[in-house]
Amino acid sequence: MQQVHPYVTAMQRLDPVTRTGCVTRVMPTFIEADGPGVPLGSLCTLGKPGPEQGYAEVVKVEVGRVTLAPYTSAASVCVGDTVLATRIGASIPVGPAYLGRVVDALGRPLDGDAPIAASDASWPLAGIGTPPLDRLSPVEPLQTGIRALDALLTLGVGQRVGIFAGSGVGKTTLLSGLARHVEADVCVLCLVGERGREAEEFWQRALSDATRARSTMVVATSDQPAVMRARSVLVALSLAEYFRAQGAHVLLLLDSVTRYALALREIGLAAGEPPTVRAYTPSVFAALPKIVERCGALRDSGATTALMTVLTETDDIDDPMAETMRALLDGHIVLSRELAEQGHFPAIHVPRSVSRVMQYVAKPRERQLAADAVAQLAVYDSSRTLVESGLYAAGSNPALDRALRMRPALVDFLRQDTSAAMPRDTALDALAALLQERK
């Protein structure tokens, strides 16, 4: 195949037409203009060049009217200001220079170091479509270093998994442990709508020096406009797709999908979309499958293993966002507030969690061990009220008697300091010995 000269590629990307418009209306969360004529997702500048010049993204296009979502406050924007398209379409520069760096949704460094080195490569924010049969199902187990996952809920390389929990149950702590322990070539982290303090803590304290060297973190804090929060997810996905295209195994950690959906809802309502369930706009439910399908393993390429947190409204994970994501993902890990309040970390509720690829990536003996352990936990949960009220008489139910004998050891097995990893083979041997000893 003949290689295209870089100058030819640069000329193909060049747009010689200056596309401008004029601001006609200014609202707190969006701006209307009579141009420029560009596609959805295009980036534009507002006002005259200078320190007060801001950026905005095109979120709605009509005949003679364009709606833009500003990346900064719209307080300095006036009717009559010039709107200038900076590029046609939406793409970001990509490359190895992003490794070891923290950037915002525009690719600008947030770590105080030098600007990201210029790159000739770029990647569309909307991603590159992949035929369904070019996708590969996971066949190799993912080594996470977390006993509860490796032994009872085995994940696969290239799997898309959700971590479902309410606030303050340990999602971020679990993510930081996974970032340190999962053996991936590249780690892409995306913090959407988080507190600035948590972003600094995650990068500086939760990750080791070796993990930071192979990682890129995209941050959009809760005080930033909705369009910046939404764009940060697309930037992280584009970086992950680029590294995957180079043949790398990429670990994508997204915290959280719910805050991404809230940002999309805010943008959609500002653009005039009708609200549906819980005021989520139709574009939200159209966008969620796209971010999930952009992950996974591809033929003749690498793999993106995605772990996405889902912030649930209650501890029952029955809100529309949780139900939608549970149907889209290849598995779900449920964190229990009750376990967290008991000091049980990671607070994984194993019987309510599932890995849909475990049957393909775990050996028959490993699946048998996991099924036995999960069954003991489930038997106890189903009879918990009877046992704790003192109404159960030992010997009445042999299955429950065994579950009661095994429960203390199983609980100790599932408890783990996520800062210390355990090899998967060691965890499986420990589980096998535990189950055999208490038969």
Disulfide bonds with the S-S distance in Angstrom:
none
